[in-house]
Every structure is written in C-alpha cells, then in structure tokens.
Amino acid sequence: MAVDLAAALARPIAPVVALLERGRLRAFARAIGETDPVHTDVEAARAAGHPDLLVPPTFLFSVELEADPPLGWLTDLGVDLRGVLHGEQSFTYHRDVHAGEEVECRRRVAEAYAKSPTRDFLVKRTDFLRAGELVAEAEAVVIVTAL
Amino acid sequence: MNAPVAVGTTLPPLRLPPISRTTLALFAGASGDTNPIHVDLDVARSAGLDDVFAHGMLSMAYLGRLLTRWMPQGRLRSWRVRFTAITPVLASPCCEGVVTAVDDGVATVELSVRLEDGTTTLRGTALVKIT
C-alpha cells in the first residue's frame, strides 16, 4: 500500500484561513491567460456588480494550498509527492467570493481505499466558509502510487 | 447570449497556445501548487519521467475560462472533472463543451480537454443555470 489508509481517515487536517489578495488573483489570472477584467480590474469588477475582484472558479483550490506546507495533508501521511496524481476534482458554488474576503477551508479525508497493492485513492472534501457561511464545497480524488 | 441554449448547443471552443515551462512556473507560484514534479526536470526524472508535465488544475482553470466566457460565472452551480491523461509540457490543449440536457433552467454541459494528437486529458460535467 502506498499510504496508511486508516491513518488517512483518522488524522484530522488543520483548517486553513486565507485572505484573498488582489495581487495573487491577478497573478493567477495571468498564469491561466484569463482576460476578463472582473478578475483583474477593481473598477471593472465593481461595474459588473461585484464588491471587488471576482475569484475565478478554480482558485478555491489554491486557497487550500495556503496551508504550510501546501500539501502537508499528504506529506504528513508520509506520501512521496512524486507518486501523487490528481484523479478528479469538483466544485459546488453557493456564493461568489471576492478579493479582500477571508475564507476558511475545513477539510477531511472522506474516503480512502486501495485500488491495487501499490496504488491507493484518497477522497478529500473541503467546505469553504466566509464569516461562518458556507460559500462553496470541493472534492478532490487523489491517486497515490508507491514509488 | 443570443441563441437560446438547447440540447446540442456547443460552447465556443477555447484553444490554448503551447504550455511553456514559463507558464508552468507562473502557475505553480500563482496557484500555490508547488509540487516540483511540474517545474523541476531533475525531480521529474527522479520519478522515472522524461520531462515535467502540466498541473491538472491548469487544464481545469482553462475549462473554467471556457464556461465563464459562455455564461456569467454566477450561473455556474457545480462541476466535476476527471483527469484522464497527463498533459506534457509544450502541448496545446483545446477546451470544448456541449449541452447534453436542459432541465428546469439548468443546462448540463459535457466538457473535455483534448491535445493536438487527439489525447483526451480531461472530461467533466458542469451544471449551469441558463435562465
């Protein structure tokens, strides 16, 4: 087995609280080639009815990576990141999220199972909260292969 | 949108230029996914790979662009993708979507990302409010 499945299910993952910064959001937009100014220009965002820069749909994944170290929930289990693949990812949105807001990520490994003697699957679920209100949810399926 | 959304409606495809090593470095920093396998050739080789490969979440971000330039982002209710193949560095992804169902004002959009050699790297489904 590539990872201790019982430990993955039992070990709590520390929550992450992160302030969504304009500069970081602009860098993210540049990296993905996003040109819609609601993600980079505060005036354009306000003209479109947003209080500040609109956070793009997949950036919530990056909020979780504000953890230190970013993939600590895996490395704390002794996982070698060279053997990690991202299998699936989902998001469900309840509210728009904007620059200047603070988001808390509450995470847990919901499922852990072996696919083969050297390959395991971990299903991590995340709730994203702003001032205690659930604004989005995510699920990641991570494939861990023993090297 | 001008034309009504119906089963069979295709989203305007989003064709990306080749994914450079610079793009991977910028995405690693901006996204916070600092797994060195995407940016450090030495680490990729130590894992038995010939070269680095793109972050799966970069392709999902491209699909996000496909969706939000079709409908305002606030209409996107939920989506799920499966990463089906690695995206090699210098590959040119193309994002596509087609409406496969419309139910109670919500469109089901089947999503895919394909490379120029025909490899499908990502498949998914989005639920998008259309009214």
Interface residues (C-beta under 8 A of the other chain):
Chain A: R24 A27 F28 R30 A31 I32 G33 E34 D36 V38 L54 P56 P57 T58 F59 F61 S62 L65 E66 P70 L71 L81 R82 G83 V84 L85 H86 G87 E88 Q89 S90 F91 T92 Y93 D96 E139 L147
Chain B: L16 T23 L26 F27 G29 A30 S31 G32 D33 T34 N35 P36 I37 V43 S46 A47 H55 G56 M57 L58 M60 A61 Y62 G64 R65 L67 T68 R69 Q73 G74 L76 R77 S78 W79 R80 V81 R82 F83
